[in-house]
């Protein structure tokens, strides 16, 4: 399975566990760290593009707007994933054992 996201977050290919081995390809913590690093990188790139526009280094405003929108969409996706994880955790905590 291949999940694409137009370059907003790292692309996941295949399953998290290699078939027949039971060994994970990467830990959840590492995947989370990499993904948050990518979101941070997009935020920094958008901030730099805005600064360059203000200093007159960039003539094409559309490039700045695209960088800002990429950063915004990545941040919104991250927030929604966080909300779903919290919701799932709360649901598990409400279960009767």
C-alpha positions in Angstrom: 0.0 0.0 0.0 1.3 3.5 -0.8 -0.1 6.6 0.8 0.6 9.9 -1.0 0.1 13.3 0.4 1.6 15.8 -2.2 4.8 16.2 -0.3 3.2 17.4 3.0 4.3 14.5 5.2 6.6 11.5 4.8 5.2 8.8 2.5 4.4 5.4 4.0 5.0 2.4 1.8 4.0 -1.1 2.9 3.0 -2.3 6.3 4.7 -1.4 9.6 5.7 -5.0 10.2 7.7 -7.1 7.7 5.6 -10.2 6.8 6.7 -13.4 8.6 9.3 -11.7 10.8 7.3 -9.8 13.3 10.0 -7.1 13.3 8.8 -3.5 12.9 10.5 -1.5 10.2 10.4 1.7 12.3 9.0 2.5 15.8 6.0 4.6 16.2 8.1 7.2 18.1 10.5 7.5 15.2 7.7 7.9 12.6 6.1 10.5 14.8 9.4 12.3 15.2 10.1 12.3 11.5 6.6 13.5 10.7 6.7 16.4 13.2 10.2 17.3 11.9 8.8 17.5 8.3 5.9 19.8 9.6 8.4 22.0 11.4 10.6 22.2 8.2 7.5 23.3 6.2 6.8 26.0 8.9 10.4 27.3 8.8 10.4 27.3 5.0 7.1 29.4 5.0 8.6 31.8 7.5 11.8 32.2 5.5 9.7 32.7 2.3 7.7 35.5 4.0 10.9 37.1 5.2 12.5 36.9 1.7 9.3 38.5 0.3 9.5 41.3 2.8 13.1 41.9 2.0 12.5 42.0 -1.8 14.4 38.8 -2.4 11.4 37.0 -3.9 9.5 38.5 -6.8 6.9 35.8 -7.2 4.3 36.1 -4.4 2.6 32.8 -5.5 5.7 30.9 -4.3 5.3 32.5 -0.8 1.6 31.7 -0.7 2.2 28.1 -1.8 4.8 27.6 0.9 2.5 29.2 3.5 -0.5 27.0 2.5 1.7 23.8 2.5 2.7 24.7 6.0 -0.8 25.5 7.1 -2.3 22.3 5.6 0.5 20.1 7.2 -0.2 21.8 10.6 -3.9 21.3 10.3 -3.5 17.6 9.4 -1.1 17.1 12.4 -3.7 18.7 14.7 -6.5 16.5 13.4 -4.4 13.4 13.8 -3.5 14.4 17.3 -7.2 15.0 18.1 -8.1 11.5 16.7 -5.4 9.9 18.8 -6.6 11.7 22.0 -10.2 10.7 21.1 -9.2 7.0 20.7 -7.2 7.1 23.9 -10.2 8.5 25.8 -12.4 5.8 24.3 -10.1 3.0 25.4 -10.0 4.5 28.9 -13.8 4.5 29.1 -13.9 0.7 28.3 -15.0 -1.6 31.1 -12.5 -4.4 31.8 
